[in-house]
Amino acid sequence: MKTRIGVTMGDVCGIGPEVIARAVVDPDVLESAEIVVIGDAKALARARDIVGASFEIVPFRPGADIPDVPVGSVACADPELDVSDLAYGKVDARAGDAAYQFLKAAVEMAKAGQIDAIATAPLSKEALHAGGHIYPGHTEILADLTGTETYSMMLATPKMKVIHLTTHIGLIEAIRRITPERTYQVIRLAHDTLSRAGNPKPRIAVCGINPHAGENGLFGEGEEEEKLIPGIERAVGEGIDASGPFPADTLFYRASRGDFDVVIACYHDQGHAPVKVMSFDEGVNITVGLKGGVIRTSVDHGTAFDIAGKGIARAQSMVAAIRYAVELAPQREKA
């Protein structure tokens, strides 16, 4: 029996519908997963025609039983928000609200056991806010909808995985929020996530906050000693293979050659920049630690309003997101 993945459409004015339309006919996806699209059925049909894909769409209302669909068809949980007429490449409050509603429906389906995991297409934060939903992004919405307080963002690529102590906040605020407890929590999340995925003792490396990881107090004001090292030592005391802090300018290279299974980044750009340089098309965002066994992966790119509706958006990251969702979902069932 194939793993059932719910794929949320994100912002219908961006490239989300197009990358979904390409992904649902990808041979690897067809072989490994049963896809249920959660979004606007008419928007999906419009994107299907733009990219030249061939599949039938079987709409149903979220909350109803998922229909059995024949080969060459895709079920689509459609809240009937009627947003298929919105122009591509424009920020629109209706699209922002719809993106939120699609994600909310997906979480409810995951909690009900209708889908095994969620893979998300990108949303526009500006449209999301205009639609009345004031969140920094997908991760924070998912945490709110699942009642999760301790969570993090993990980026996965073929070469390495990176998990963050902080994400969508300014750099000064990010450093302020890093504490020994947060360091320990994220190390624990990384360890538990990779353990459930089949790696019983993952090797975890922590980035320093300052250049050269502070170089024994030469740089910074002792942030490594105050904020990172106590959390690392606590994790090590519990048998977790954690080490650091290491200079960030060399750590990602070491991780890419296989020295570590996951890197802990202290702030958004410290982790995102090397991942996107190494694997822009294949990077996947994984929300780690959600309550209720909800598994979520995502493309690691934005709405790309500048190319939306042109039929040229590539689907590699969406295919990769579905692949990681399939890999993680069975581990959840076994746990």
C-alpha positions as CSV (number, residue, x, y, z in Angstrom):
1,M,0.0,0.0,0.0
2,K,1.4,3.4,-1.0
3,T,2.0,6.1,1.5
4,R,-0.7,8.8,1.2
5,I,0.8,12.3,1.0
6,G,-1.4,15.4,1.3
7,V,0.1,18.2,-0.9
8,T,-1.1,21.7,0.0
9,M,-1.3,24.2,-2.9
10,G,0.1,27.2,-1.1
11,D,-0.5,30.6,-2.8
12,V,-2.5,30.0,-6.0
13,C,-0.9,33.2,-7.5
14,G,2.6,31.7,-7.3
15,I,4.2,28.6,-8.8
16,G,2.7,26.2,-6.3
17,P,-0.1,24.8,-8.5
18,E,2.4,24.4,-11.4
19,V,5.0,22.4,-9.4
20,I,2.2,20.2,-8.0
21,A,0.9,19.6,-11.5
22,R,4.3,18.4,-12.6
23,A,5.0,16.4,-9.5
24,V,1.9,14.3,-9.5
25,V,2.9,12.8,-12.8
26,D,6.5,12.3,-11.9
27,P,7.5,8.6,-12.3
28,D,9.2,8.5,-8.9
29,V,6.2,10.0,-7.2
30,L,3.7,7.7,-9.0
31,E,5.7,4.7,-7.8
32,S,6.1,5.6,-4.2
33,A,3.1,7.7,-3.1
34,E,-0.6,8.3,-3.4
35,I,-1.1,12.0,-3.7
36,V,-4.1,14.0,-2.4
37,V,-3.9,17.7,-3.4
38,I,-5.4,20.1,-0.9
39,G,-6.3,23.2,-2.7
40,D,-8.5,24.7,-5.4
41,A,-9.4,22.1,-8.0
42,K,-9.9,24.7,-10.8
43,A,-6.5,26.3,-10.0
44,L,-4.9,22.9,-10.3
45,A,-6.7,22.3,-13.6
46,R,-5.4,25.7,-14.9
47,A,-1.8,24.8,-13.9
48,R,-2.1,21.3,-15.4
49,D,-3.0,22.8,-18.7
50,I,-0.2,25.4,-18.5
51,V,2.5,22.8,-17.9
52,G,1.0,20.4,-20.4
53,A,0.4,17.5,-17.9
54,S,-2.2,14.9,-18.3
55,F,-4.4,13.8,-15.4
56,E,-7.9,14.0,-14.3
57,I,-8.9,15.8,-11.1
58,V,-11.5,14.3,-8.7
59,P,-12.6,17.0,-6.2
60,F,-14.1,16.4,-2.8
61,R,-14.7,18.5,0.3
62,P,-12.2,18.4,3.2
63,G,-13.7,16.3,6.0
64,A,-15.3,13.8,3.6
65,D,-13.9,10.4,2.8
66,I,-11.1,10.5,0.3
67,P,-12.5,9.0,-3.0
68,D,-10.8,6.1,-4.7
69,V,-9.4,7.5,-8.0
70,P,-8.3,5.5,-11.1
71,V,-4.8,5.5,-12.4
72,G,-4.2,8.8,-14.1
73,S,-6.4,10.8,-11.7
74,V,-5.7,12.9,-8.6
75,A,-8.0,13.5,-5.7
76,C,-8.3,17.1,-4.6
77,A,-9.6,18.3,-1.3
78,D,-11.2,21.6,-2.3
79,P,-12.6,24.0,0.3
80,E,-14.4,25.8,-2.6
81,L,-12.9,29.2,-1.8
82,D,-13.2,30.1,-5.5
83,V,-9.7,31.6,-6.0
84,S,-8.9,30.1,-9.4
85,D,-9.6,33.5,-11.1
86,L,-6.8,35.3,-9.3
87,A,-4.0,36.6,-11.5
88,Y,-0.6,35.0,-11.4
89,G,2.3,37.0,-9.9
90,K,0.2,39.3,-7.7
91,V,-0.1,39.5,-3.9
92,D,-3.7,38.9,-3.1
93,A,-5.4,38.7,0.3
94,R,-7.8,36.0,-0.9
95,A,-4.9,33.9,-2.0
96,G,-3.2,34.4,1.4
97,D,-6.4,33.3,3.3
98,A,-6.8,30.3,1.0
99,A,-3.2,29.2,1.6
100,Y,-3.9,29.2,5.3
101,Q,-7.2,27.3,4.8
102,F,-5.5,24.6,2.7
103,L,-2.9,24.1,5.4
104,K,-5.5,23.9,8.1
105,A,-7.5,21.3,6.2
106,A,-4.3,19.3,5.7
107,V,-3.5,19.3,9.4
108,E,-7.1,18.1,10.2
109,M,-6.7,15.3,7.6
110,A,-3.4,14.3,9.1
111,K,-4.8,14.2,12.7
112,A,-7.7,12.1,11.4
113,G,-5.3,9.6,9.8
114,Q,-6.6,10.3,6.3
115,I,-3.1,11.2,5.1
116,D,0.3,10.0,6.3
117,A,2.2,13.2,5.9
118,I,2.0,16.7,4.5
119,A,4.1,18.3,1.7
120,T,3.6,22.0,1.2
121,A,3.9,24.3,-1.8
122,P,5.1,27.8,-1.0
123,L,2.9,30.6,0.3
124,S,3.4,34.4,0.3
125,K,3.9,35.9,3.7
126,E,2.7,39.3,2.5
127,A,-0.5,37.7,1.1
128,L,-0.9,35.6,4.2
129,H,-0.8,38.7,6.4
130,A,-3.1,40.6,4.1
131,G,-5.5,37.7,4.4
132,G,-5.6,38.1,8.2
133,H,-3.2,35.4,9.3
134,I,-0.2,37.0,11.0
135,Y,2.5,34.3,11.1
136,P,6.1,34.3,9.9
137,G,5.5,31.2,7.7
138,H,4.3,27.6,7.4
139,T,6.3,26.4,10.4
140,E,4.7,28.7,12.9
141,I,1.2,28.1,11.5
142,L,1.7,24.3,11.9
143,A,3.0,24.7,15.4
144,D,-0.2,26.8,16.3
145,L,-2.6,24.4,14.6
146,T,-1.0,21.4,16.4
147,G,-0.5,23.0,19.8
148,T,3.3,22.5,19.6
149,E,5.6,24.7,21.7
150,T,9.0,23.2,21.0
151,Y,9.7,22.8,17.3
152,S,12.3,23.7,14.7
153,M,13.0,23.8,11.0
154,M,15.2,21.2,9.3
155,L,16.6,21.6,5.8
156,A,17.4,18.3,4.1
157,T,19.5,17.9,0.9
158,P,21.3,14.9,-0.7
159,K,24.5,16.2,0.9
160,M,23.5,17.2,4.4
161,K,20.8,18.2,6.9
162,V,20.6,21.4,8.8
163,I,18.3,22.3,11.8
164,H,17.9,25.8,13.2
165,L,17.9,27.2,16.8
166,T,16.1,30.3,15.4
167,T,14.6,31.1,12.0
168,H,12.4,34.0,11.0
169,I,13.6,36.8,13.3
170,G,16.3,39.4,13.1
171,L,19.8,38.6,13.9
172,I,20.1,40.5,17.2
173,E,16.8,39.0,18.4
174,A,18.0,35.6,17.3
175,I,21.1,35.7,19.4
176,R,19.1,36.9,22.4
177,R,16.7,34.0,22.1
178,I,19.4,31.3,22.0
179,T,19.7,29.7,25.4
180,P,21.2,26.5,26.8
181,E,17.7,25.1,27.0
182,R,16.9,25.9,23.4
183,T,20.3,24.4,22.3
184,Y,19.5,21.2,24.1
185,Q,15.9,21.1,22.8
186,V,17.0,21.4,19.2
187,I,19.8,18.8,19.6
188,R,17.2,16.5,21.1
189,L,14.7,17.2,18.2
190,A,17.4,16.4,15.7
191,H,18.4,13.2,17.4
192,D,14.9,12.0,17.8
193,T,13.9,12.8,14.3
194,L,16.8,11.1,12.7
195,S,16.5,8.1,15.1
196,R,12.9,7.6,14.0
197,A,14.0,7.8,10.4
198,G,16.4,4.8,10.9
199,N,19.6,6.4,12.2
200,P,20.0,5.2,15.8
201,K,22.9,7.4,16.7
202,P,23.1,10.4,14.4
203,R,26.2,12.6,14.6
204,I,25.2,16.2,15.5
205,A,27.4,19.2,15.1
206,V,26.6,22.7,16.5
207,C,27.7,25.9,14.7
208,G,29.3,28.7,16.7
209,I,27.5,32.0,16.9
210,N,30.6,34.2,16.4
211,P,33.4,33.9,13.8
212,H,35.7,31.0,14.5
213,A,33.1,29.9,17.2
214,G,34.4,32.7,19.4
215,E,38.0,31.4,19.3
216,N,38.1,31.0,23.1
217,G,36.8,34.4,23.8
218,L,38.6,36.4,21.2
219,F,35.4,37.2,19.3
220,G,32.1,38.1,20.8
221,E,31.1,38.2,24.4
222,G,31.2,34.6,25.4
223,E,28.0,33.6,23.7
224,E,29.3,30.1,22.9
225,E,30.2,29.4,26.5
226,E,27.0,30.9,27.8
227,K,24.4,29.8,25.3
228,L,25.6,26.7,23.4
229,I,28.1,24.6,25.4
230,P,25.8,23.9,28.4
231,G,23.1,22.5,26.1
232,I,25.6,20.4,24.2
233,E,27.0,19.0,27.4
234,R,23.6,18.1,28.6
235,A,22.8,16.2,25.4
236,V,26.1,14.4,25.5
237,G,25.3,13.4,29.1
238,E,22.2,11.7,27.9
239,G,24.1,9.6,25.3
240,I,23.5,11.8,22.3
241,D,26.4,12.2,19.8
242,A,26.6,16.0,19.8
243,S,29.7,18.1,19.5
244,G,30.8,21.7,19.0
245,P,30.5,24.6,18.7
246,F,32.5,24.6,15.5
247,P,33.3,27.5,13.1
248,A,30.5,27.8,10.7
249,D,32.8,28.6,7.7
250,T,34.2,25.1,7.8
251,L,31.5,23.0,9.4
252,F,29.2,22.9,6.4
253,Y,32.0,21.6,4.2
254,R,32.8,18.9,6.8
255,A,29.1,17.9,6.9
256,S,28.8,17.8,3.1
257,R,31.7,15.3,3.0
258,G,30.0,13.1,5.5
259,D,31.6,13.9,8.8
260,F,28.2,14.7,10.5
261,D,24.6,13.7,9.9
262,V,23.1,17.0,10.8
263,V,24.3,20.6,11.6
264,I,22.7,22.8,14.2
265,A,22.6,26.4,12.7
266,C,22.2,29.3,15.2
267,Y,20.1,31.6,12.9
268,H,18.3,31.6,9.6
269,D,21.0,32.7,7.1
270,Q,23.7,30.7,8.8
271,G,21.9,27.5,7.8
272,H,19.9,28.5,4.7
273,A,22.8,30.1,2.7
274,P,25.0,27.0,2.4
275,V,22.1,24.7,1.8
276,K,20.8,26.8,-1.1
277,V,24.2,27.1,-2.6
278,M,24.8,23.4,-2.6
279,S,21.3,22.1,-3.4
280,F,18.9,24.8,-4.4
281,D,16.6,22.6,-6.5
282,E,16.6,19.6,-4.2
283,G,16.4,21.3,-0.8
284,V,13.5,20.2,1.4
285,N,12.2,22.0,4.5
286,I,11.0,19.7,7.3
287,T,9.1,20.9,10.3
288,V,10.5,18.9,13.3
289,G,8.7,18.1,16.6
290,L,5.0,18.7,15.7
291,K,2.6,17.1,18.1
292,G,0.1,14.5,17.1
293,G,2.5,12.7,14.8
294,V,2.0,15.3,12.1
295,I,4.8,15.1,9.5
296,R,5.5,18.0,7.2
297,T,8.0,18.6,4.4
298,S,8.1,21.5,2.0
299,V,9.8,22.8,-1.0
300,D,12.8,25.1,-0.2
301,H,11.8,27.9,-2.5
302,G,9.3,30.7,-2.6
303,T,6.3,31.6,-4.7
304,A,8.4,32.9,-7.6
305,F,5.7,35.4,-8.6
306,D,8.0,36.6,-11.5
307,I,7.6,33.3,-13.4
308,A,4.2,32.1,-12.1
309,G,1.8,31.1,-14.9
310,K,4.6,30.8,-17.5
311,G,4.9,27.0,-17.3
312,I,8.6,27.0,-16.6
313,A,8.7,26.4,-12.9
314,R,10.7,23.3,-12.0
315,A,9.3,20.6,-9.7
316,Q,12.5,19.0,-8.4
317,S,12.1,20.4,-4.9
318,M,8.4,19.4,-4.7
319,V,9.3,15.8,-5.8
320,A,12.1,15.8,-3.2
321,A,9.6,17.0,-0.5
322,I,7.2,14.2,-1.4
323,R,10.1,11.7,-1.3
324,Y,11.2,12.8,2.2
325,A,7.6,12.7,3.4
326,V,7.3,9.1,2.2
327,E,10.5,8.2,3.9
328,L,9.4,9.7,7.3
329,A,5.8,8.6,7.3
330,P,6.4,4.9,7.7
331,Q,8.8,5.6,10.6
332,R,6.0,7.4,12.3
333,E,3.7,4.4,11.9
334,K,6.4,2.1,13.3
335,A,7.1,4.3,16.3
